[in-house]
Amino acid sequence: MTATAALTTATSLITATSLTTAALAAALAALVVGLLAHRALRRTRSAEALRIDSPRGIDEQGFVRIGGIDQWVSVRGEDRSNPVLVEVHGGPGAANSIYTARTRSWERHFTVVRWDMRGAGKTFGRGGPEGQGEATFGRLHEDVLEVTRHARALLGVDRVVLLANSYGSVFGLRLARSHPELYSAYVGTDQNIHTGGRDTSAHDALLERLRAAGKRGPLARAEALGPDPHAWTGQQQAEYAKLSAQSDPLTLDTLKKVVLGSMWLSPLHSLRDLRDFFRGQSFSERFTEGTAGFDDRADGTRFEIPFFVFQGEHDVLTPTAAAKAFFDEVEAPVKHFAVIEECGHFASFRRPERFLDLLLTHVRPHLAVAPAHHAAPDAGPPTLG
């Protein structure tokens, strides 16, 4: 081959490669544009569905000064005379504000107070990692009390329903036990039960699932963690949760369709907010430090308020059997345990209508036992900013 022919061939190859690269880039750009256009359309429709224009409705969202920092609080409902639900999300760092569109029907029967904890969601985005203040379990516990008092003052009620999800239920049990003057009922879902490290059945089940699936790498990591959560750092607790989720097809399906789907299509969250969501989850791993030794039975199983647990039938992250065993020992004026069928973790968001039915059937009838009264005139709510 002559030098000229070789040069011509090389030029042709470069041109073909360039054209192929350009075509791939163009296809990728078109895909991104298409995804963003679909997201924009779905978000617009959801935003319309989220509008509250009833005469007695409320839709107040913004930052409230809680525990010395600005924290995102959302208060939504179609009738201010409805019972108030104060929701404590899990993770830690997994803000429930992304599910607002999925739980729109709840707002027809309850006023729902959602809050992005310090280290989570919009609260994390507001202050960044340096602006979260004291990053401890104790501080979060006090934050829940402040949010509760804010909701009572804003809505003019004495007591509210405490609805706790997943890691939020670790706070929930303690608050429901210690503050019956603030809460008219306790509702736990994805209920987390600490046993002081005695019960290793969840870890044993994880190892069995990984062995059955032939996942040697994850199995080795789970074995390296060991069964005793006392020895785990916050990062290791997060690793355990990740391994548990990845080992279970139902949980993975829910993460993709419900969690990620809700995030992507939320009309209340920008792309920057979604970035902050993931950054906040990593930051919030530190909040679990020192909590592995908690013992919920030792702390007490007697509650002075109605007590409810609505749990996913196949939950592997906060096992249903452990939640039921604890529930069976609970003494309360009224109590009820219900399974949400065909669900694992995140059951209330995978089947929000089923969860609402449980709230209306089992919880709401007992709220009249503790009628709401107007809060004291000098207990004015902090302003939303």
C-alpha positions in Angstrom: 0.0 0.0 0.0 1.4 3.4 -1.0 1.7 6.2 1.5 -1.1 8.1 -0.2 -3.5 5.0 0.0 -2.6 4.5 3.7 -3.3 8.1 4.4 -6.7 7.9 2.6 -7.6 4.7 4.6 -6.6 6.3 7.9 -8.6 9.4 7.1 -11.6 7.3 6.3 -11.3 5.4 9.6 -11.0 8.6 11.6 -14.0 10.1 9.8 -16.1 7.0 10.4 -15.1 6.9 14.0 -15.9 10.6 14.4 -19.2 10.1 12.8 -20.0 7.1 15.0 -19.0 9.1 18.2 -21.0 12.1 17.0 -24.0 9.8 16.4 -23.7 8.3 19.8 -23.4 11.7 21.4 -26.5 12.9 19.5 -28.5 9.8 20.5 -27.5 10.3 24.2 -28.4 14.0 24.0 -31.8 13.1 22.5 -32.4 10.6 25.3 -31.5 13.1 28.0 -33.8 15.7 26.4 -36.6 13.2 26.1 -36.3 12.1 29.7 -36.3 15.7 30.9 -39.3 16.5 28.8 -41.2 13.5 30.2 -40.2 14.6 33.7 -41.3 18.1 33.1 -44.7 16.9 31.8 -45.3 14.5 34.7 -44.2 17.1 37.3 -46.6 19.7 35.8 -49.5 17.2 36.1 -48.5 16.3 39.6 -48.3 19.9 40.6 -51.8 20.5 39.4 -53.1 17.5 41.4 -51.3 18.8 44.5 -53.2 22.1 44.5 -55.2 22.7 47.6 -57.9 25.3 47.0 -60.6 24.2 49.5 -61.8 27.0 51.8 -60.5 25.4 54.9 -57.4 23.9 53.4 -53.8 24.6 54.2 -50.6 24.4 52.1 -47.7 26.0 53.9 -44.2 25.0 53.0 -40.9 26.6 53.9 -38.1 26.8 56.4 -38.8 27.0 60.1 -36.2 27.7 62.8 -35.9 24.3 64.6 -33.1 23.5 67.0 -31.1 26.5 66.0 -31.1 25.9 62.2 -33.5 26.4 59.3 -35.4 23.2 58.6 -37.9 22.4 55.9 -41.5 21.9 57.1 -44.5 21.2 54.9 -48.1 21.4 56.3 -50.8 20.2 53.8 -54.4 19.3 54.1 -57.9 20.0 52.7 -59.6 20.8 56.0 -57.9 22.3 59.0 -60.4 20.6 61.2 -59.1 17.2 60.3 -56.8 15.3 62.6 -53.1 16.2 62.3 -50.4 13.7 61.4 -46.8 14.6 62.3 -44.6 12.4 60.3 -41.0 11.4 61.3 -39.1 10.0 58.3 -36.5 7.3 58.3 -33.1 6.8 56.8 -31.8 8.6 58.6 -31.6 11.2 55.9 -34.4 9.7 53.7 -36.8 12.7 53.6 -40.5 11.7 53.0 -41.3 15.0 51.1 -40.6 13.1 47.9 -43.8 11.1 48.4 -46.2 14.0 48.6 -47.8 13.2 45.2 -48.2 9.5 46.1 -49.9 10.3 49.4 -52.2 13.1 48.1 -55.3 11.2 49.2 -54.1 11.2 52.8 -54.6 15.0 52.8 -58.3 14.7 52.3 -58.7 13.1 55.7 -55.7 14.4 57.7 -53.5 17.5 57.8 -50.1 16.0 57.1 -47.0 17.7 58.6 -43.8 16.6 56.9 -40.4 17.7 57.8 -36.9 17.2 56.3 -34.8 16.4 59.4 -31.4 18.1 59.9 -29.0 16.3 57.6 -31.8 15.4 55.1 -33.4 16.7 51.9 -34.1 20.4 51.7 -32.8 21.1 55.2 -29.4 19.6 54.2 -29.5 21.6 51.0 -30.2 24.9 52.9 -27.2 24.7 55.2 -24.9 22.1 53.6 -22.8 19.8 55.8 -21.4 22.7 57.8 -24.8 24.1 58.6 -26.5 21.1 60.2 -25.5 22.0 63.8 -25.3 19.2 66.4 -25.4 15.9 64.5 -26.6 13.5 67.2 -29.6 11.2 67.9 -30.4 13.3 71.0 -30.6 16.5 69.0 -32.9 14.9 66.4 -35.1 13.7 69.3 -35.5 17.3 70.5 -36.1 18.5 67.0 -39.2 16.1 66.7 -40.6 17.7 69.9 -40.0 21.2 68.4 -41.7 20.3 65.1 -44.6 18.8 67.1 -45.0 22.0 69.1 -44.8 24.0 65.9 -47.6 22.0 64.4 -49.8 22.3 67.5 -49.4 26.0 67.6 -49.9 26.5 63.8 -53.0 24.4 63.7 -54.5 25.2 67.1 -54.6 21.6 68.5 -53.5 20.1 71.8 -52.4 16.7 70.4 -51.4 15.2 67.1 -51.0 11.7 65.7 -47.4 10.6 65.6 -46.6 8.7 62.4 -43.1 7.2 62.4 -41.4 5.5 59.4 -38.5 3.1 59.6 -35.6 4.8 61.5 -38.0 7.5 62.5 -39.8 4.8 64.6 -36.8 4.7 66.8 -37.7 8.2 67.9 -41.4 7.4 67.7 -41.4 4.7 70.4 -39.5 7.0 72.8 -41.7 10.0 72.1 -45.0 8.1 72.3 -44.0 6.5 75.6 -42.7 9.8 77.2 -45.1 12.4 75.8 -48.8 11.3 75.9 -49.7 14.9 76.5 -48.5 15.8 72.9 -49.7 12.7 70.9 -53.2 11.4 70.5 -52.0 8.1 68.9 -48.9 6.4 67.7 -48.7 4.8 64.3 -45.5 2.9 63.3 -44.7 1.6 59.9 -41.5 -0.1 58.8 -41.3 -0.4 62.6 -37.8 -0.7 63.8 -37.2 -2.7 67.0 -33.9 -2.6 68.9 -33.2 -5.6 71.1 -29.9 -4.6 72.7 -28.1 -6.8 70.2 -29.7 -10.0 71.4 -31.7 -10.9 68.3 -29.5 -11.8 65.3 -32.2 -13.4 63.2 -32.3 -10.5 60.7 -28.5 -10.9 60.1 -28.8 -14.7 59.9 -31.6 -14.3 57.3 -29.5 -11.9 55.3 -26.6 -14.4 55.1 -29.0 -17.2 54.1 -30.5 -15.1 51.2 -27.0 -14.2 50.0 -25.8 -17.8 50.1 -28.9 -19.0 48.3 -28.3 -16.4 45.5 -24.6 -17.3 45.2 -23.6 -13.7 45.9 -20.1 -14.3 47.3 -18.9 -10.8 47.5 -21.9 -9.4 49.4 -21.9 -12.5 51.6 -18.3 -11.9 52.6 -19.0 -8.3 53.4 -22.1 -9.2 55.5 -20.0 -11.9 57.4 -17.3 -9.4 58.0 -19.8 -7.0 59.7 -20.7 -9.7 62.2 -24.1 -10.2 63.8 -23.6 -7.7 66.7 -24.7 -4.2 65.8 -23.0 -2.8 68.9 -19.7 -3.1 67.1 -20.9 -1.3 63.9 -20.1 2.3 63.0 -22.7 4.4 61.4 -21.2 3.7 58.0 -21.3 -0.1 58.7 -25.0 0.2 59.7 -25.6 1.8 56.4 -23.7 -0.9 54.6 -25.8 -3.5 56.4 -29.0 -1.8 55.3 -27.7 -1.6 51.7 -26.8 -5.3 51.7 -30.3 -6.2 53.1 -32.0 -4.2 50.4 -30.0 -5.6 47.6 -30.5 -9.2 48.7 -34.3 -8.9 48.4 -36.1 -8.6 45.0 -39.2 -7.0 46.4 -37.2 -4.3 48.2 -35.2 -3.6 45.1 -38.3 -3.3 43.0 -39.8 -0.8 45.5 -36.6 1.2 45.6 -36.6 1.5 41.8 -40.3 2.1 41.2 -41.5 3.9 44.4 -38.5 5.6 45.9 -36.5 6.6 42.8 -39.7 7.1 40.8 -41.1 9.4 43.4 -37.9 11.4 43.5 -37.6 11.8 39.8 -41.2 13.0 39.3 -41.7 15.0 42.4 -43.0 18.5 41.5 -41.5 19.8 44.8 -37.9 18.8 44.0 -35.5 20.3 41.5 -32.5 18.3 40.2 -30.4 20.1 42.8 -32.8 19.0 45.5 -32.3 15.4 44.4 -28.6 15.8 44.6 -29.0 17.1 48.1 -31.2 14.1 49.0 -28.4 11.7 48.3 -25.7 13.8 49.9 -27.9 14.2 52.9 -28.3 10.4 53.3 -24.5 10.0 53.3 -24.1 12.8 55.9 -26.8 11.4 58.1 -25.1 8.0 58.6 -23.5 9.6 61.7 -26.9 9.9 63.5 -27.0 6.1 64.2 -23.8 6.2 66.2 -24.5 4.8 69.7 -28.0 3.6 69.0 -27.3 -0.1 68.3 -27.4 -0.8 72.0 -30.9 0.5 72.4 -33.3 -2.0 74.0 -37.0 -1.1 73.3 -38.4 -3.8 75.6 -36.2 -2.6 78.5 -37.3 0.9 77.9 -40.9 -0.2 78.4 -43.8 -1.7 76.6 -46.6 0.3 78.3 -48.1 3.3 76.4 -50.8 5.6 77.5 -52.0 6.4 74.0 -53.6 4.2 71.3 -50.8 2.2 69.6 -50.8 0.9 66.0 -48.3 -0.8 63.8 -48.9 -1.3 60.1 -46.1 -3.4 58.6 -45.1 -4.7 55.2 -45.8 -8.4 54.9 -42.3 -9.2 53.7 -40.1 -6.5 55.2 -36.5 -7.6 55.5 -35.0 -4.3 56.6 -37.2 -4.0 59.7 -38.5 -7.6 60.0 -42.2 -8.0 60.4 -41.8 -10.8 62.9 -39.8 -8.6 65.2 -42.3 -5.8 65.0 -45.2 -8.2 65.8 -43.3 -9.8 68.7 -42.8 -6.4 70.3 -46.4 -5.3 69.5 -47.7 -8.4 71.3 -46.1 -7.2 74.5 -47.4 -3.7 74.3 -50.0 -2.5 76.8 -52.1 0.4 75.5 -55.6 1.7 75.8 -56.2 0.5 72.2 -53.8 -1.3 69.9 -53.9 -2.9 66.5 -51.4 -4.6 64.2 -52.0 -5.0 60.5 -50.0 -6.5 57.7 -49.8 -4.6 54.4 -50.0 -7.4 51.8 -47.5 -7.9 49.0 -45.1 -5.3 50.4 -41.8 -5.2 52.1 -40.1 -2.0 53.4 -41.7 1.4 52.3 -45.1 -0.3 52.5 -47.0 2.9 53.3 -45.7 4.4 50.0 -45.9 1.3 47.9 -49.6 0.9 48.8 -50.7 4.4 50.0 -54.4 3.7 49.6 -54.2 0.5 51.7 -52.3 2.5 54.4 -54.9 5.2 54.3 -57.7 2.6 54.7 -55.9 1.3 57.8 -55.6 4.9 59.2 -59.3 5.5 58.7 -60.5 2.1 59.9 -58.3 1.7 63.0 -56.8 5.0 64.0 -59.2 7.8 63.3 -62.2 6.4 65.2 -60.1 6.6 68.4 -59.0 10.2 68.0 -62.3 11.5 69.3 -61.2 10.1 72.7 -58.8 13.1 72.9 -60.6 16.0 71.3 -58.5 18.9 70.0 -58.6 22.3 71.7 -57.1 25.5 70.7 -53.5 26.0 71.8 -52.7 28.8 74.2 -52.8 32.3 72.6 -49.2 33.0 73.5 -48.0 29.8 71.8 -47.8 31.4 68.3 -46.1 29.3 65.6 -42.7 30.2 64.2 -43.0 31.8 60.8 -42.3 30.0 57.6 -39.4 31.5 55.7 
